[in-house]
Amino acid sequence: MKSTGIVRKVDELGRVVIPIELRRTLDIAEKDALEIFVDGEMIVLKKYAPACIFCGQAKDVSQFKGKNICPDCLDELK
């Protein structure tokens, strides 16, 4: 894992500001969803990408009855 040297404090509401430089580098815009993971004692933030409920692929995912599904899995279901 690469250190950026950036340190931010958590405010009284539990918020942390992600610096604009990092948001630009990682293509994170206002209102983008971030997925939160815990790895041991680390909190990991990842830009959310909806994935297929069957295979986990995030490319060309569409919704079918409220569920995300990729074209390959959709073809298999047919």
mmCIF file of the N, C-alpha and C atoms, coordinates in Angstrom:
data_MODEL
# 
_entry.id   MODEL 
# 
loop_
_atom_site.group_PDB 
_atom_site.id 
_atom_site.type_symbol 
_atom_site.label_atom_id 
_atom_site.label_alt_id 
_atom_site.label_comp_id 
_atom_site.label_asym_id 
_atom_site.label_entity_id 
_atom_site.label_seq_id 
_atom_site.pdbx_PDB_ins_code 
_atom_site.Cartn_x 
_atom_site.Cartn_y 
_atom_site.Cartn_z 
_atom_site.occupancy 
_atom_site.B_iso_or_equiv 
_atom_site.pdbx_formal_charge 
_atom_site.auth_seq_id 
_atom_site.auth_comp_id 
_atom_site.auth_asym_id 
_atom_site.auth_atom_id 
_atom_site.pdbx_PDB_model_num 
ATOM 1   N N  . MET A 1 1  ? 0.841   -1.169  0.000   1.00 0.00 ? 1  MET A N  1 
ATOM 2   C CA . MET A 1 1  ? 0.000   0.000   0.000   1.00 0.00 ? 1  MET A CA 1 
ATOM 3   C C  . MET A 1 1  ? 0.890   1.236   0.000   1.00 0.00 ? 1  MET A C  1 
ATOM 4   N N  . LYS A 1 2  ? 0.519   2.230   -0.777  1.00 0.00 ? 2  LYS A N  1 
ATOM 5   C CA . LYS A 1 2  ? 1.333   3.430   -0.961  1.00 0.00 ? 2  LYS A CA 1 
ATOM 6   C C  . LYS A 1 2  ? 0.870   4.531   -0.009  1.00 0.00 ? 2  LYS A C  1 
ATOM 7   N N  . SER A 1 3  ? 1.786   5.140   0.721   1.00 0.00 ? 3  SER A N  1 
ATOM 8   C CA . SER A 1 3  ? 1.471   6.242   1.625   1.00 0.00 ? 3  SER A CA 1 
ATOM 9   C C  . SER A 1 3  ? 1.457   7.558   0.856   1.00 0.00 ? 3  SER A C  1 
ATOM 10  N N  . THR A 1 4  ? 0.445   8.399   1.129   1.00 0.00 ? 4  THR A N  1 
ATOM 11  C CA . THR A 1 4  ? 0.365   9.705   0.479   1.00 0.00 ? 4  THR A CA 1 
ATOM 12  C C  . THR A 1 4  ? 0.933   10.808  1.357   1.00 0.00 ? 4  THR A C  1 
ATOM 13  N N  . GLY A 1 5  ? 1.073   10.541  2.644   1.00 0.00 ? 5  GLY A N  1 
ATOM 14  C CA . GLY A 1 5  ? 1.550   11.555  3.564   1.00 0.00 ? 5  GLY A CA 1 
ATOM 15  C C  . GLY A 1 5  ? 0.461   12.530  3.987   1.00 0.00 ? 5  GLY A C  1 
ATOM 16  N N  . ILE A 1 6  ? -0.774  12.290  3.540   1.00 0.00 ? 6  ILE A N  1 
ATOM 17  C CA . ILE A 1 6  ? -1.895  13.166  3.877   1.00 0.00 ? 6  ILE A CA 1 
ATOM 18  C C  . ILE A 1 6  ? -2.569  12.633  5.132   1.00 0.00 ? 6  ILE A C  1 
ATOM 19  N N  . VAL A 1 7  ? -2.817  13.520  6.088   1.00 0.00 ? 7  VAL A N  1 
ATOM 20  C CA . VAL A 1 7  ? -3.500  13.150  7.332   1.00 0.00 ? 7  VAL A CA 1 
ATOM 21  C C  . VAL A 1 7  ? -4.710  14.045  7.494   1.00 0.00 ? 7  VAL A C  1 
ATOM 22  N N  . ARG A 1 8  ? -5.851  13.445  7.806   1.00 0.00 ? 8  ARG A N  1 
ATOM 23  C CA . ARG A 1 8  ? -7.080  14.207  8.042   1.00 0.00 ? 8  ARG A CA 1 
ATOM 24  C C  . ARG A 1 8  ? -7.697  13.740  9.363   1.00 0.00 ? 8  ARG A C  1 
ATOM 25  N N  . LYS A 1 9  ? -8.331  14.649  10.083  1.00 0.00 ? 9  LYS A N  1 
ATOM 26  C CA . LYS A 1 9  ? -9.009  14.310  11.328  1.00 0.00 ? 9  LYS A CA 1 
ATOM 27  C C  . LYS A 1 9  ? -10.474 13.996  11.049  1.00 0.00 ? 9  LYS A C  1 
ATOM 28  N N  . VAL A 1 10 ? -11.036 13.143  11.883  1.00 0.00 ? 10 VAL A N  1 
ATOM 29  C CA . VAL A 1 10 ? -12.461 12.835  11.832  1.00 0.00 ? 10 VAL A CA 1 
ATOM 30  C C  . VAL A 1 10 ? -13.179 13.942  12.589  1.00 0.00 ? 10 VAL A C  1 
ATOM 31  N N  . ASP A 1 11 ? -14.244 14.524  11.986  1.00 0.00 ? 11 ASP A N  1 
ATOM 32  C CA . ASP A 1 11 ? -14.968 15.590  12.678  1.00 0.00 ? 11 ASP A CA 1 
ATOM 33  C C  . ASP A 1 11 ? -15.982 15.010  13.657  1.00 0.00 ? 11 ASP A C  1 
ATOM 34  N N  . GLU A 1 12 ? -16.710 15.888  14.350  1.00 0.00 ? 12 GLU A N  1 
ATOM 35  C CA . GLU A 1 12 ? -17.641 15.456  15.400  1.00 0.00 ? 12 GLU A CA 1 
ATOM 36  C C  . GLU A 1 12 ? -18.792 14.599  14.869  1.00 0.00 ? 12 GLU A C  1 
ATOM 37  N N  . LEU A 1 13 ? -19.030 14.619  13.566  1.00 0.00 ? 13 LEU A N  1 
ATOM 38  C CA . LEU A 1 13 ? -20.080 13.794  12.957  1.00 0.00 ? 13 LEU A CA 1 
ATOM 39  C C  . LEU A 1 13 ? -19.512 12.526  12.312  1.00 0.00 ? 13 LEU A C  1 
ATOM 40  N N  . GLY A 1 14 ? -18.216 12.290  12.486  1.00 0.00 ? 14 GLY A N  1 
ATOM 41  C CA . GLY A 1 14 ? -17.589 11.084  11.953  1.00 0.00 ? 14 GLY A CA 1 
ATOM 42  C C  . GLY A 1 14 ? -17.157 11.202  10.505  1.00 0.00 ? 14 GLY A C  1 
ATOM 43  N N  . ARG A 1 15 ? -17.115 12.411  9.983   1.00 0.00 ? 15 ARG A N  1 
ATOM 44  C CA . ARG A 1 15 ? -16.753 12.624  8.577   1.00 0.00 ? 15 ARG A CA 1 
ATOM 45  C C  . ARG A 1 15 ? -15.255 12.845  8.411   1.00 0.00 ? 15 ARG A C  1 
ATOM 46  N N  . VAL A 1 16 ? -14.752 12.418  7.243   1.00 0.00 ? 16 VAL A N  1 
ATOM 47  C CA . VAL A 1 16 ? -13.364 12.645  6.849   1.00 0.00 ? 16 VAL A CA 1 
ATOM 48  C C  . VAL A 1 16 ? -13.400 13.234  5.446   1.00 0.00 ? 16 VAL A C  1 
ATOM 49  N N  . VAL A 1 17 ? -12.633 14.285  5.214   1.00 0.00 ? 17 VAL A N  1 
ATOM 50  C CA . VAL A 1 17 ? -12.569 14.907  3.895   1.00 0.00 ? 17 VAL A CA 1 
ATOM 51  C C  . VAL A 1 17 ? -11.484 14.226  3.069   1.00 0.00 ? 17 VAL A C  1 
ATOM 52  N N  . ILE A 1 18 ? -11.857 13.793  1.857   1.00 0.00 ? 18 ILE A N  1 
ATOM 53  C CA . ILE A 1 18 ? -10.877 13.226  0.926   1.00 0.00 ? 18 ILE A CA 1 
ATOM 54  C C  . ILE A 1 18 ? -10.368 14.386  0.073   1.00 0.00 ? 18 ILE A C  1 
ATOM 55  N N  . PRO A 1 19 ? -9.071  14.650  0.109   1.00 0.00 ? 19 PRO A N  1 
ATOM 56  C CA . PRO A 1 19 ? -8.519  15.802  -0.614  1.00 0.00 ? 19 PRO A CA 1 
ATOM 57  C C  . PRO A 1 19 ? -8.831  15.757  -2.114  1.00 0.00 ? 19 PRO A C  1 
ATOM 58  N N  . ILE A 1 20 ? -9.006  16.931  -2.700  1.00 0.00 ? 20 ILE A N  1 
ATOM 59  C CA . ILE A 1 20 ? -9.358  17.056  -4.117  1.00 0.00 ? 20 ILE A CA 1 
ATOM 60  C C  . ILE A 1 20 ? -8.322  16.374  -5.016  1.00 0.00 ? 20 ILE A C  1 
ATOM 61  N N  . GLU A 1 21 ? -7.053  16.426  -4.634  1.00 0.00 ? 21 GLU A N  1 
ATOM 62  C CA . GLU A 1 21 ? -6.011  15.799  -5.450  1.00 0.00 ? 21 GLU A CA 1 
ATOM 63  C C  . GLU A 1 21 ? -6.255  14.299  -5.573  1.00 0.00 ? 21 GLU A C  1 
ATOM 64  N N  . LEU A 1 22 ? -6.613  13.653  -4.467  1.00 0.00 ? 22 LEU A N  1 
ATOM 65  C CA . LEU A 1 22 ? -6.891  12.216  -4.502  1.00 0.00 ? 22 LEU A CA 1 
ATOM 66  C C  . LEU A 1 22 ? -8.175  11.923  -5.273  1.00 0.00 ? 22 LEU A C  1 
ATOM 67  N N  . ARG A 1 23 ? -9.192  12.769  -5.073  1.00 0.00 ? 23 ARG A N  1 
ATOM 68  C CA . ARG A 1 23 ? -10.453 12.553  -5.796  1.00 0.00 ? 23 ARG A CA 1 
ATOM 69  C C  . ARG A 1 23 ? -10.252 12.684  -7.296  1.00 0.00 ? 23 ARG A C  1 
ATOM 70  N N  . ARG A 1 24 ? -9.449  13.635  -7.718  1.00 0.00 ? 24 ARG A N  1 
ATOM 71  C CA . ARG A 1 24 ? -9.168  13.789  -9.154  1.00 0.00 ? 24 ARG A CA 1 
ATOM 72  C C  . ARG A 1 24 ? -8.383  12.593  -9.683  1.00 0.00 ? 24 ARG A C  1 
ATOM 73  N N  . THR A 1 25 ? -7.371  12.180  -8.948  1.00 0.00 ? 25 THR A N  1 
ATOM 74  C CA . THR A 1 25 ? -6.538  11.049  -9.360  1.00 0.00 ? 25 THR A CA 1 
ATOM 75  C C  . THR A 1 25 ? -7.366  9.772   -9.491  1.00 0.00 ? 25 THR A C  1 
ATOM 76  N N  . LEU A 1 26 ? -8.296  9.564   -8.568  1.00 0.00 ? 26 LEU A N  1 
ATOM 77  C CA . LEU A 1 26 ? -9.093  8.337   -8.546  1.00 0.00 ? 26 LEU A CA 1 
ATOM 78  C C  . LEU A 1 26 ? -10.445 8.489   -9.239  1.00 0.00 ? 26 LEU A C  1 
ATOM 79  N N  . ASP A 1 27 ? -10.665 9.635   -9.885  1.00 0.00 ? 27 ASP A N  1 
ATOM 80  C CA . ASP A 1 27 ? -11.909 9.900   -10.625 1.00 0.00 ? 27 ASP A CA 1 
ATOM 81  C C  . ASP A 1 27 ? -13.138 9.735   -9.740  1.00 0.00 ? 27 ASP A C  1 
ATOM 82  N N  . ILE A 1 28 ? -13.089 10.351  -8.552  1.00 0.00 ? 28 ILE A N  1 
ATOM 83  C CA . ILE A 1 28 ? -14.218 10.340  -7.624  1.00 0.00 ? 28 ILE A CA 1 
ATOM 84  C C  . ILE A 1 28 ? -14.848 11.721  -7.650  1.00 0.00 ? 28 ILE A C  1 
ATOM 85  N N  . ALA A 1 29 ? -16.110 11.781  -8.067  1.00 0.00 ? 29 ALA A N  1 
ATOM 86  C CA . ALA A 1 29 ? -16.827 13.056  -8.174  1.00 0.00 ? 29 ALA A CA 1 
ATOM 87  C C  . ALA A 1 29 ? -17.806 13.196  -7.002  1.00 0.00 ? 29 ALA A C  1 
ATOM 88  N N  . GLU A 1 30 ? -18.327 14.409  -6.848  1.00 0.00 ? 30 GLU A N  1 
ATOM 89  C CA . GLU A 1 30 ? -19.373 14.624  -5.840  1.00 0.00 ? 30 GLU A CA 1 
ATOM 90  C C  . GLU A 1 30 ? -20.519 13.671  -6.113  1.00 0.00 ? 30 GLU A C  1 
ATOM 91  N N  . LYS A 1 31 ? -21.095 13.137  -5.074  1.00 0.00 ? 31 LYS A N  1 
ATOM 92  C CA . LYS A 1 31 ? -22.247 12.220  -5.133  1.00 0.00 ? 31 LYS A CA 1 
ATOM 93  C C  . LYS A 1 31 ? -21.889 10.809  -5.585  1.00 0.00 ? 31 LYS A C  1 
ATOM 94  N N  . ASP A 1 32 ? -20.608 10.531  -5.921  1.00 0.00 ? 32 ASP A N  1 
ATOM 95  C CA . ASP A 1 32 ? -20.213 9.161   -6.244  1.00 0.00 ? 32 ASP A CA 1 
ATOM 96  C C  . ASP A 1 32 ? -20.324 8.306   -4.987  1.00 0.00 ? 32 ASP A C  1 
ATOM 97  N N  . ALA A 1 33 ? -20.702 7.053   -5.154  1.00 0.00 ? 33 ALA A N  1 
ATOM 98  C CA . ALA A 1 33 ? -20.807 6.135   -4.029  1.00 0.00 ? 33 ALA A CA 1 
ATOM 99  C C  . ALA A 1 33 ? -19.448 5.486   -3.785  1.00 0.00 ? 33 ALA A C  1 
ATOM 100 N N  . LEU A 1 34 ? -19.093 5.335   -2.515  1.00 0.00 ? 34 LEU A N  1 
ATOM 101 C CA . LEU A 1 34 ? -17.869 4.648   -2.132  1.00 0.00 ? 34 LEU A CA 1 
ATOM 102 C C  . LEU A 1 34 ? -18.247 3.419   -1.313  1.00 0.00 ? 34 LEU A C  1 
ATOM 103 N N  . GLU A 1 35 ? -17.598 2.313   -1.615  1.00 0.00 ? 35 GLU A N  1 
ATOM 104 C CA . GLU A 1 35 ? -17.816 1.084   -0.874  1.00 0.00 ? 35 GLU A CA 1 
ATOM 105 C C  . GLU A 1 35 ? -16.797 1.048   0.262   1.00 0.00 ? 35 GLU A C  1 
ATOM 106 N N  . ILE A 1 36 ? -17.215 0.594   1.441   1.00 0.00 ? 36 ILE A N  1 
ATOM 107 C CA . ILE A 1 36 ? -16.350 0.583   2.617   1.00 0.00 ? 36 ILE A CA 1 
ATOM 108 C C  . ILE A 1 36 ? -16.036 -0.863  2.998   1.00 0.00 ? 36 ILE A C  1 
ATOM 109 N N  . PHE A 1 37 ? -14.743 -1.169  3.121   1.00 0.00 ? 37 PHE A N  1 
ATOM 110 C CA . PHE A 1 37 ? -14.285 -2.494  3.520   1.00 0.00 ? 37 PHE A CA 1 
ATOM 111 C C  . PHE A 1 37 ? -13.449 -2.362  4.787   1.00 0.00 ? 37 PHE A C  1 
ATOM 112 N N  . VAL A 1 38 ? -13.377 -3.428  5.563   1.00 0.00 ? 38 VAL A N  1 
ATOM 113 C CA . VAL A 1 38 ? -12.497 -3.490  6.719   1.00 0.00 ? 38 VAL A CA 1 
ATOM 114 C C  . VAL A 1 38 ? -11.526 -4.644  6.482   1.00 0.00 ? 38 VAL A C  1 
ATOM 115 N N  . ASP A 1 39 ? -10.232 -4.354  6.613   1.00 0.00 ? 39 ASP A N  1 
ATOM 116 C CA . ASP A 1 39 ? -9.187  -5.364  6.452   1.00 0.00 ? 39 ASP A CA 1 
ATOM 117 C C  . ASP A 1 39 ? -8.308  -5.309  7.688   1.00 0.00 ? 39 ASP A C  1 
ATOM 118 N N  . GLY A 1 40 ? -8.571  -6.172  8.636   1.00 0.00 ? 40 GLY A N  1 
ATOM 119 C CA . GLY A 1 40 ? -7.857  -6.113  9.913   1.00 0.00 ? 40 GLY A CA 1 
ATOM 120 C C  . GLY A 1 40 ? -8.221  -4.825  10.627  1.00 0.00 ? 40 GLY A C  1 
ATOM 121 N N  . GLU A 1 41 ? -7.227  -3.975  10.835  1.00 0.00 ? 41 GLU A N  1 
ATOM 122 C CA . GLU A 1 41 ? -7.459  -2.690  11.489  1.00 0.00 ? 41 GLU A CA 1 
ATOM 123 C C  . GLU A 1 41 ? -7.529  -1.534  10.495  1.00 0.00 ? 41 GLU A C  1 
ATOM 124 N N  . MET A 1 42 ? -7.600  -1.850  9.205   1.00 0.00 ? 42 MET A N  1 
ATOM 125 C CA . MET A 1 42 ? -7.639  -0.809  8.178   1.00 0.00 ? 42 MET A CA 1 
ATOM 126 C C  . MET A 1 42 ? -9.059  -0.649  7.632   1.00 0.00 ? 42 MET A C  1 
ATOM 127 N N  . ILE A 1 43 ? -9.398  0.585   7.309   1.00 0.00 ? 43 ILE A N  1 
ATOM 128 C CA . ILE A 1 43 ? -10.639 0.901   6.597   1.00 0.00 ? 43 ILE A CA 1 
ATOM 129 C C  . ILE A 1 43 ? -10.243 1.210   5.162   1.00 0.00 ? 43 ILE A C  1 
ATOM 130 N N  . VAL A 1 44 ? -10.862 0.538   4.212   1.00 0.00 ? 44 VAL A N  1 
ATOM 131 C CA . VAL A 1 44 ? -10.546 0.715   2.799   1.00 0.00 ? 44 VAL A CA 1 
ATOM 132 C C  . VAL A 1 44 ? -11.768 1.289   2.098   1.00 0.00 ? 44 VAL A C  1 
ATOM 133 N N  . LEU A 1 45 ? -11.580 2.390   1.364   1.00 0.00 ? 45 LEU A N  1 
ATOM 134 C CA . LEU A 1 45 ? -12.650 2.990   0.570   1.00 0.00 ? 45 LEU A CA 1 
ATOM 135 C C  . LEU A 1 45 ? -12.387 2.694   -0.892  1.00 0.00 ? 45 LEU A C  1 
ATOM 136 N N  . LYS A 1 46 ? -13.434 2.284   -1.608  1.00 0.00 ? 46 LYS A N  1 
ATOM 137 C CA . LYS A 1 46 ? -13.303 1.968   -3.028  1.00 0.00 ? 46 LYS A CA 1 
ATOM 138 C C  . LYS A 1 46 ? -14.501 2.564   -3.748  1.00 0.00 ? 46 LYS A C  1 
ATOM 139 N N  . LYS A 1 47 ? -14.237 3.172   -4.910  1.00 0.00 ? 47 LYS A N  1 
ATOM 140 C CA . LYS A 1 47 ? -15.333 3.711   -5.697  1.00 0.00 ? 47 LYS A CA 1 
ATOM 141 C C  . LYS A 1 47 ? -16.273 2.563   -6.045  1.00 0.00 ? 47 LYS A C  1 
ATOM 142 N N  . TYR A 1 48 ? -17.550 2.730   -5.747  1.00 0.00 ? 48 TYR A N  1 
ATOM 143 C CA . TYR A 1 48 ? -18.519 1.663   -5.938  1.00 0.00 ? 48 TYR A CA 1 
ATOM 144 C C  . TYR A 1 48 ? -18.820 1.445   -7.413  1.00 0.00 ? 48 TYR A C  1 
ATOM 145 N N  . ALA A 1 49 ? -18.751 0.210   -7.828  1.00 0.00 ? 49 ALA A N  1 
ATOM 146 C CA . ALA A 1 49 ? -19.134 -0.183  -9.182  1.00 0.00 ? 49 ALA A CA 1 
ATOM 147 C C  . ALA A 1 49 ? -20.093 -1.353  -9.050  1.00 0.00 ? 49 ALA A C  1 
ATOM 148 N N  . PRO A 1 50 ? -21.339 -1.197  -9.493  1.00 0.00 ? 50 PRO A N  1 
ATOM 149 C CA . PRO A 1 50 ? -22.283 -2.303  -9.363  1.00 0.00 ? 50 PRO A CA 1 
ATOM 150 C C  . PRO A 1 50 ? -21.769 -3.528  -10.117 1.00 0.00 ? 50 PRO A C  1 
ATOM 151 N N  . ALA A 1 51 ? -21.876 -4.691  -9.502  1.00 0.00 ? 51 ALA A N  1 
ATOM 152 C CA . ALA A 1 51 ? -21.357 -5.916  -10.094 1.00 0.00 ? 51 ALA A CA 1 
ATOM 153 C C  . ALA A 1 51 ? -22.468 -6.945  -10.250 1.00 0.00 ? 51 ALA A C  1 
ATOM 154 N N  . CYS A 1 52 ? -22.233 -7.878  -11.128 1.00 0.00 ? 52 CYS A N  1 
ATOM 155 C CA . CYS A 1 52 ? -23.174 -8.972  -11.388 1.00 0.00 ? 52 CYS A CA 1 
ATOM 156 C C  . CYS A 1 52 ? -23.360 -9.798  -10.116 1.00 0.00 ? 52 CYS A C  1 
ATOM 157 N N  . ILE A 1 53 ? -24.602 -10.116 -9.783  1.00 0.00 ? 53 ILE A N  1 
ATOM 158 C CA . ILE A 1 53 ? -24.874 -10.883 -8.566  1.00 0.00 ? 53 ILE A CA 1 
ATOM 159 C C  . ILE A 1 53 ? -24.399 -12.330 -8.683  1.00 0.00 ? 53 ILE A C  1 
ATOM 160 N N  . PHE A 1 54 ? -24.158 -12.807 -9.900  1.00 0.00 ? 54 PHE A N  1 
ATOM 161 C CA . PHE A 1 54 ? -23.734 -14.184 -10.092 1.00 0.00 ? 54 PHE A CA 1 
ATOM 162 C C  . PHE A 1 54 ? -22.216 -14.334 -10.159 1.00 0.00 ? 54 PHE A C  1 
ATOM 163 N N  . CYS A 1 55 ? -21.554 -13.547 -11.006 1.00 0.00 ? 55 CYS A N  1 
ATOM 164 C CA . CYS A 1 55 ? -20.117 -13.748 -11.219 1.00 0.00 ? 55 CYS A CA 1 
ATOM 165 C C  . CYS A 1 55 ? -19.246 -12.629 -10.645 1.00 0.00 ? 55 CYS A C  1 
ATOM 166 N N  . GLY A 1 56 ? -19.842 -11.498 -10.287 1.00 0.00 ? 56 GLY A N  1 
ATOM 167 C CA . GLY A 1 56 ? -19.066 -10.393 -9.714  1.00 0.00 ? 56 GLY A CA 1 
ATOM 168 C C  . GLY A 1 56 ? -18.452 -9.456  -10.726 1.00 0.00 ? 56 GLY A C  1 
ATOM 169 N N  . GLN A 1 57 ? -18.642 -9.712  -12.010 1.00 0.00 ? 57 GLN A N  1 
ATOM 170 C CA . GLN A 1 57 ? -18.095 -8.842  -13.062 1.00 0.00 ? 57 GLN A CA 1 
ATOM 171 C C  . GLN A 1 57 ? -18.793 -7.484  -13.019 1.00 0.00 ? 57 GLN A C  1 
ATOM 172 N N  . ALA A 1 58 ? -18.033 -6.405  -13.207 1.00 0.00 ? 58 ALA A N  1 
ATOM 173 C CA . ALA A 1 58 ? -18.607 -5.062  -13.128 1.00 0.00 ? 58 ALA A CA 1 
ATOM 174 C C  . ALA A 1 58 ? -18.729 -4.394  -14.493 1.00 0.00 ? 58 ALA A C  1 
ATOM 175 N N  . LYS A 1 59 ? -18.357 -5.088  -15.569 1.00 0.00 ? 59 LYS A N  1 
ATOM 176 C CA . LYS A 1 59 ? -18.381 -4.490  -16.901 1.00 0.00 ? 59 LYS A CA 1 
ATOM 177 C C  . LYS A 1 59 ? -19.726 -4.761  -17.582 1.00 0.00 ? 59 LYS A C  1 
ATOM 178 N N  . ASP A 1 60 ? -20.312 -3.725  -18.181 1.00 0.00 ? 60 ASP A N  1 
ATOM 179 C CA . ASP A 1 60 ? -21.559 -3.825  -18.944 1.00 0.00 ? 60 ASP A CA 1 
ATOM 180 C C  . ASP A 1 60 ? -22.712 -4.418  -18.134 1.00 0.00 ? 60 ASP A C  1 
ATOM 181 N N  . VAL A 1 61 ? -22.777 -4.088  -16.861 1.00 0.00 ? 61 VAL A N  1 
ATOM 182 C CA . VAL A 1 61 ? -23.828 -4.618  -15.994 1.00 0.00 ? 61 VAL A CA 1 
ATOM 183 C C  . VAL A 1 61 ? -25.124 -3.858  -16.251 1.00 0.00 ? 61 VAL A C  1 
ATOM 184 N N  . SER A 1 62 ? -26.217 -4.599  -16.324 1.00 0.00 ? 62 SER A N  1 
ATOM 185 C CA . SER A 1 62 ? -27.535 -3.975  -16.445 1.00 0.00 ? 62 SER A CA 1 
ATOM 186 C C  . SER A 1 62 ? -28.425 -4.507  -15.325 1.00 0.00 ? 62 SER A C  1 
ATOM 187 N N  . GLN A 1 63 ? -29.558 -3.861  -15.132 1.00 0.00 ? 63 GLN A N  1 
ATOM 188 C CA . GLN A 1 63 ? -30.461 -4.282  -14.071 1.00 0.00 ? 63 GLN A CA 1 
ATOM 189 C C  . GLN A 1 63 ? -31.597 -5.126  -14.632 1.00 0.00 ? 63 GLN A C  1 
ATOM 190 N N  . PHE A 1 64 ? -31.908 -6.194  -13.916 1.00 0.00 ? 64 PHE A N  1 
ATOM 191 C CA . PHE A 1 64 ? -33.039 -7.047  -14.252 1.00 0.00 ? 64 PHE A CA 1 
ATOM 192 C C  . PHE A 1 64 ? -33.805 -7.298  -12.968 1.00 0.00 ? 64 PHE A C  1 
ATOM 193 N N  . LYS A 1 65 ? -35.010 -6.770  -12.894 1.00 0.00 ? 65 LYS A N  1 
ATOM 194 C CA . LYS A 1 65 ? -35.863 -6.899  -11.701 1.00 0.00 ? 65 LYS A CA 1 
ATOM 195 C C  . LYS A 1 65 ? -35.127 -6.466  -10.435 1.00 0.00 ? 65 LYS A C  1 
ATOM 196 N N  . GLY A 1 66 ? -34.403 -5.342  -10.541 1.00 0.00 ? 66 GLY A N  1 
ATOM 197 C CA . GLY A 1 66 ? -33.717 -4.773  -9.388  1.00 0.00 ? 66 GLY A CA 1 
ATOM 198 C C  . GLY A 1 66 ? -32.380 -5.400  -9.045  1.00 0.00 ? 66 GLY A C  1 
ATOM 199 N N  . LYS A 1 67 ? -31.938 -6.368  -9.828  1.00 0.00 ? 67 LYS A N  1 
ATOM 200 C CA . LYS A 1 67 ? -30.659 -7.035  -9.581  1.00 0.00 ? 67 LYS A CA 1 
ATOM 201 C C  . LYS A 1 67 ? -29.697 -6.746  -10.722 1.00 0.00 ? 67 LYS A C  1 
ATOM 202 N N  . ASN A 1 68 ? -28.401 -6.608  -10.395 1.00 0.00 ? 68 ASN A N  1 
ATOM 203 C CA . ASN A 1 68 ? -27.374 -6.363  -11.408 1.00 0.00 ? 68 ASN A CA 1 
ATOM 204 C C  . ASN A 1 68 ? -26.953 -7.687  -12.035 1.00 0.00 ? 68 ASN A C  1 
ATOM 205 N N  . ILE A 1 69 ? -26.900 -7.706  -13.362 1.00 0.00 ? 69 ILE A N  1 
ATOM 206 C CA . ILE A 1 69 ? -26.516 -8.922  -14.072 1.00 0.00 ? 69 ILE A CA 1 
ATOM 207 C C  . ILE A 1 69 ? -25.729 -8.557  -15.330 1.00 0.00 ? 69 ILE A C  1 
ATOM 208 N N  . CYS A 1 70 ? -24.677 -9.337  -15.600 1.00 0.00 ? 70 CYS A N  1 
ATOM 209 C CA . CYS A 1 70 ? -23.840 -9.076  -16.773 1.00 0.00 ? 70 CYS A CA 1 
ATOM 210 C C  . CYS A 1 70 ? -24.415 -9.814  -17.983 1.00 0.00 ? 70 CYS A C  1 
ATOM 211 N N  . PRO A 1 71 ? -24.009 -9.420  -19.197 1.00 0.00 ? 71 PRO A N  1 
ATOM 212 C CA . PRO A 1 71 ? -24.537 -10.063 -20.406 1.00 0.00 ? 71 PRO A CA 1 
ATOM 213 C C  . PRO A 1 71 ? -24.256 -11.580 -20.461 1.00 0.00 ? 71 PRO A C  1 
ATOM 214 N N  . ASP A 1 72 ? -23.092 -12.011 -20.006 1.00 0.00 ? 72 ASP A N  1 
ATOM 215 C CA . ASP A 1 72 ? -22.755 -13.441 -20.040 1.00 0.00 ? 72 ASP A CA 1 
ATOM 216 C C  . ASP A 1 72 ? -23.697 -14.266 -19.165 1.00 0.00 ? 72 ASP A C  1 
ATOM 217 N N  . CYS A 1 73 ? -23.926 -13.800 -17.952 1.00 0.00 ? 73 CYS A N  1 
ATOM 218 C CA . CYS A 1 73 ? -24.823 -14.527 -17.040 1.00 0.00 ? 73 CYS A CA 1 
ATOM 219 C C  . CYS A 1 73 ? -26.258 -14.467 -17.537 1.00 0.00 ? 73 CYS A C  1 
ATOM 220 N N  . LEU A 1 74 ? -26.648 -13.354 -18.147 1.00 0.00 ? 74 LEU A N  1 
ATOM 221 C CA . LEU A 1 74 ? -27.988 -13.224 -18.706 1.00 0.00 ? 74 LEU A CA 1 
ATOM 222 C C  . LEU A 1 74 ? -28.183 -14.250 -19.818 1.00 0.00 ? 74 LEU A C  1 
ATOM 223 N N  . ASP A 1 75 ? -27.162 -14.417 -20.672 1.00 0.00 ? 75 ASP A N  1 
ATOM 224 C CA . ASP A 1 75 ? -27.241 -15.418 -21.742 1.00 0.00 ? 75 ASP A CA 1 
ATOM 225 C C  . ASP A 1 75 ? -27.351 -16.827 -21.170 1.00 0.00 ? 75 ASP A C  1 
ATOM 226 N N  . GLU A 1 76 ? -26.590 -17.107 -20.097 1.00 0.00 ? 76 GLU A N  1 
ATOM 227 C CA . GLU A 1 76 ? -26.651 -18.427 -19.478 1.00 0.00 ? 76 GLU A CA 1 
ATOM 228 C C  . GLU A 1 76 ? -28.032 -18.724 -18.907 1.00 0.00 ? 76 GLU A C  1 
ATOM 229 N N  . LEU A 1 77 ? -28.670 -17.690 -18.368 1.00 0.00 ? 77 LEU A N  1 
ATOM 230 C CA . LEU A 1 77 ? -30.009 -17.882 -17.798 1.00 0.00 ? 77 LEU A CA 1 
ATOM 231 C C  . LEU A 1 77 ? -31.045 -18.194 -18.875 1.00 0.00 ? 77 LEU A C  1 
ATOM 232 N N  . LYS A 1 78 ? -30.812 -17.684 -20.075 1.00 0.00 ? 78 LYS A N  1 
ATOM 233 C CA . LYS A 1 78 ? -31.748 -17.931 -21.177 1.00 0.00 ? 78 LYS A CA 1 
ATOM 234 C C  . LYS A 1 78 ? -31.636 -19.375 -21.554 1.00 0.00 ? 78 LYS A C  1 
# 
